[in-house]
């Protein structure tokens, strides 16, 4: 089974607002089994055709300088009926409305998900998206180590950042993207470059 994820039109509009400083966060993953009607573009979908299972967002992680991985966890332990995992939707909210942000449909490549009495299934459901620095500034990272939006400065090195007042606002686990390189503050002294781990 392979999904091709599409940024929806409404997701694109939310990113445009994020670039203007309106914060947003990913809220849930939804698994479904519907087919898209002929001629329908995945980008124009606003709701899953046949939703089956709603999952909380497990993590929203920064990978590299501008790629975000959205992840949810699925188990069929409480599933009452089997279904074909054909649709995947990632929802996001800017505090005023929740929209379908990313949509994918596996069509004939759907995976049959049985109930747990047949086979126990556990899986990570992931989607990735590349964001600009302005969009990243408005996104809340929600994994355990990256609990707030990253600090971004494309013109400042780690050493210069550590000598500036901006570093004093760093919390343990927060990411600073400096000259397009991510550094995670690991704690103790935000003015010491050795207290930052390279990578998001």
C-alpha positions as CSV (number, residue, x, y, z in Angstrom):
1,X,0.0,0.0,0.0
2,X,1.4,3.4,-0.9
3,X,-0.2,6.8,-0.4
4,X,0.7,9.9,-2.3
5,X,-0.1,12.8,0.0
6,X,-1.6,16.0,-1.4
7,X,-1.7,19.4,0.3
8,X,-5.4,20.4,-0.1
9,X,-6.5,23.8,-1.3
10,X,-7.7,24.6,2.2
11,X,-4.3,23.5,3.6
12,X,-2.6,25.8,1.1
13,X,-4.8,28.7,2.3
14,X,-3.9,27.9,5.9
15,X,-0.2,28.0,5.0
16,X,-0.7,31.4,3.4
17,X,-2.2,32.7,6.6
18,X,0.7,31.1,8.6
19,X,3.1,33.0,6.5
20,X,1.4,36.2,7.7
21,X,1.9,35.1,11.3
22,X,-1.4,33.2,12.1
23,X,-0.4,30.1,14.2
24,X,-1.7,26.7,13.4
25,X,-1.3,23.1,14.6
26,X,-2.1,19.6,13.4
27,X,-5.0,18.1,15.3
28,X,-5.8,14.6,14.1
29,X,-5.3,11.8,11.6
30,X,-8.3,10.1,10.1
31,X,-8.3,6.7,8.3
32,X,-11.0,6.0,5.8
33,X,-12.0,3.6,3.1
34,X,-13.8,5.7,0.5
35,X,-13.0,6.0,-3.2
36,X,-12.7,9.3,-4.9
37,X,-15.3,9.9,-7.6
38,X,-13.9,10.1,-11.1
39,X,-12.3,13.4,-12.0
40,X,-12.1,14.6,-8.4
41,X,-8.7,16.1,-7.5
42,X,-7.3,15.1,-4.1
43,X,-6.4,18.7,-3.6
44,X,-10.1,19.7,-3.6
45,X,-11.2,17.2,-1.0
46,X,-12.5,18.8,2.2
47,X,-13.6,15.7,4.1
48,X,-12.9,12.0,3.8
49,X,-15.4,10.1,1.7
50,X,-15.9,7.3,4.2
51,X,-14.0,8.0,7.5
52,X,-13.5,5.0,9.8
53,X,-11.0,5.7,12.5
54,X,-9.8,9.0,14.1
55,X,-6.4,9.1,15.7
56,X,-4.7,11.7,17.8
57,X,-1.5,13.3,16.6
58,X,1.4,11.5,18.3
59,X,4.2,13.9,17.2
60,X,5.0,16.7,14.8
61,X,8.7,16.7,14.3
62,X,11.2,18.8,12.5
63,X,13.4,16.7,10.2
64,X,16.3,18.7,8.6
65,X,15.9,22.4,8.1
66,X,12.3,22.6,6.9
67,X,10.7,19.2,6.6
68,X,8.0,18.3,9.1
69,X,6.9,14.8,9.9
70,X,3.4,14.3,11.2
71,X,2.9,11.0,12.9
72,X,0.0,9.0,14.5
73,X,-0.2,5.6,16.0
74,X,-2.8,3.0,15.0
75,X,-3.8,-0.3,16.6
76,X,-6.7,-2.5,15.7
77,X,-7.1,-3.7,19.3
78,X,-10.5,-2.0,19.7
79,X,-11.6,-2.3,16.1
80,X,-15.1,-3.8,15.8
81,X,-15.2,-4.3,12.0
82,X,-12.6,-4.8,9.4
83,X,-12.1,-2.2,6.7
84,X,-9.9,-1.2,3.8
85,X,-7.4,1.5,4.7
86,X,-7.8,3.5,1.5
87,X,-8.0,7.1,2.7
88,X,-5.6,9.1,4.9
89,X,-6.4,12.6,6.1
90,X,-4.4,15.0,8.3
91,X,-6.4,17.8,9.9
92,X,-5.1,21.2,11.2
93,X,-6.6,24.1,13.0
94,X,-5.7,27.8,13.3
95,X,-7.9,28.2,16.4
96,X,-10.9,29.3,14.4
97,X,-11.6,26.4,12.1
98,X,-10.3,22.9,11.5
99,X,-9.7,21.8,8.0
100,X,-8.5,18.8,6.0
101,X,-4.8,19.8,5.5
102,X,-3.4,16.7,3.8
103,X,-5.2,14.0,1.9
104,X,-4.2,10.8,0.3
105,X,-6.0,7.9,-1.4
106,X,-4.5,4.5,-2.1
107,X,-7.4,3.5,-4.5
108,X,-6.9,-0.1,-5.5
109,X,-3.8,-0.4,-3.4
110,X,-5.8,-0.2,-0.2
111,X,-4.8,-2.4,2.8
112,X,-7.4,-4.6,4.5
113,X,-7.3,-4.0,8.2
114,X,-8.8,-7.0,10.1
115,X,-10.1,-7.0,13.6
116,X,-7.7,-8.0,16.4
117,X,-9.2,-11.5,16.8
118,X,-7.9,-12.3,13.3
119,X,-4.5,-10.5,13.4
120,X,-3.1,-7.8,15.7
121,X,-1.9,-4.8,13.8
122,X,0.1,-1.8,15.0
123,X,1.5,0.8,12.7
124,X,2.8,4.4,12.5
125,X,1.0,6.5,10.1
126,X,3.2,9.3,8.8
127,X,2.9,12.3,6.4
128,X,5.6,14.8,5.5
129,X,5.5,18.4,4.4
130,X,8.1,21.0,3.5
131,X,7.5,24.4,5.0
132,X,9.1,27.8,4.5
133,X,10.7,29.5,7.5
134,X,7.7,31.8,7.9
135,X,5.3,28.9,7.9
136,X,7.5,27.1,10.5
137,X,7.4,30.0,12.8
138,X,3.6,29.7,13.0
139,X,3.6,25.9,13.6
140,X,3.6,24.3,17.0
141,X,5.9,21.2,17.1
142,X,4.2,18.7,19.4
143,X,6.6,15.8,20.0
144,X,8.0,15.4,23.5
145,X,11.2,17.2,22.8
146,X,10.0,19.9,20.5
147,X,7.0,21.4,22.3
148,X,7.0,24.9,20.9
149,X,7.6,26.6,17.6
150,X,11.3,26.8,16.5
151,X,13.3,29.9,16.7
152,X,14.5,30.8,13.1
153,X,17.2,33.2,12.0
154,X,18.7,32.5,8.6
155,X,21.5,35.0,9.0
156,X,22.9,34.2,12.5
157,X,25.4,31.4,13.3
158,X,25.0,29.3,16.5
159,X,27.9,31.1,18.1
160,X,26.4,34.6,17.4
161,X,23.0,33.4,18.6
162,X,24.5,32.2,21.9
163,X,25.9,35.7,22.4
164,X,22.6,37.4,21.8
165,X,19.6,38.0,24.2
166,X,17.5,35.8,22.0
167,X,19.1,32.7,23.3
168,X,17.8,33.4,26.8
169,X,14.3,32.5,25.7
170,X,15.3,29.0,24.8
171,X,13.6,26.1,26.6
172,X,14.9,22.6,26.8
173,X,14.0,20.7,23.6
174,X,13.3,23.8,21.6
175,X,14.9,24.0,18.1
176,X,16.8,26.9,16.7
177,X,17.2,27.0,13.0
178,X,20.3,29.1,12.3
179,X,21.7,29.6,8.8
180,X,19.3,26.9,7.7
181,X,20.7,24.3,10.2
182,X,18.6,23.0,13.1
183,X,20.0,22.9,16.6
184,X,18.2,21.5,19.6
185,X,18.8,23.1,23.0
186,X,19.6,20.3,25.5
187,X,19.7,22.4,28.6
188,X,22.0,23.8,31.3
189,X,23.3,27.0,29.6
190,X,21.6,28.6,26.5
191,X,24.6,30.9,26.0
192,X,27.0,27.9,25.5
193,X,27.1,26.4,22.0
194,X,28.1,23.1,23.5
195,X,24.6,22.9,25.0
196,X,23.0,22.5,21.6
197,X,22.7,19.3,19.6
198,X,22.9,19.5,15.8
199,X,19.7,18.3,14.2
200,X,16.0,19.0,14.8
